[in-house]
């Protein structure tokens, strides 16, 4: 059987109190994310990825700090980002932060680089959105050079110049930082990841997942043609898991729909209709239902796409804290074991 991995992703959506239904403070929200990560670790979930956002509805603007806290509370789960917005960051500082986290977590740190689906970080950190593409194009090869562990000589338009400079701390045993590239659906992004030897995570947040199969095929073909390693491709999608399909549906409608409608206001999407919502649950990219329903859908999707990692994005729109914890509990305790059974039967 293939070496499948199953993770959880959160953008740090601020949760709601179980009793009062009032929104948590940012401090409360950050503390609950630590609680959620500890539970995921206890359940044997492979990866927890924390998003970087600089918006009112999210509490995580500095995922590395939360990962550092999680490193002291967990034992085996990989701790990463989803994503680190490299375009508005400094490749040297990204390496330094994650090399530090890797040491503190005994080798469990994982970076996921991305251009950023939200753009608030660009003006916040003094970058011009007109340079959106060029910033990432320049910074990813710089990062790629840094993680080799050798002295770096570099000169760029948007980045600092380095001459035979060693970046610290050094990784143990000459390891490289575990690095993915998050891709929203562009062939150029796939080819770039192949060029620098990074595995890919596909962000599939709507529509039929199978439409992303050509990107997996492109990654594999390009890796062979460029004589690069054929590394795993993963995917992440939103989901809600509850004891019954009806309860999961209601939570998703109350919170996931609200989240998507708010996102759509920024991006020019139409509001979510009941028909569209039900299509996303039945045939699209929402994994909503009881454990068996969700497991069956994941087990159908992964082989169709040819992906080896599936991350469930939980807590979208906030949700009550008890419901978020229930999603994690059922995902780790029931869904993942069932998916593995179904995938083994399929093989």
Helices and strands as residue ranges (DSSP letters): E 5-10, H 26-42, E 47-50, H 63-73, E 78-81, E 84-85, G 86-88, H 91-104, E 109-114, H 120-124, G 129-131, H 132-146, E 152-154, E 162-165, G 172-174, E 178-183, H 187-195, E 199-203, G 209-212, H 213-225, E 233-241, H 245-251, I 252-256, H 257-267, H 274-282, E 287-289, H 291-305, E 309-313, H 321-330, I 331-335, H 336-346
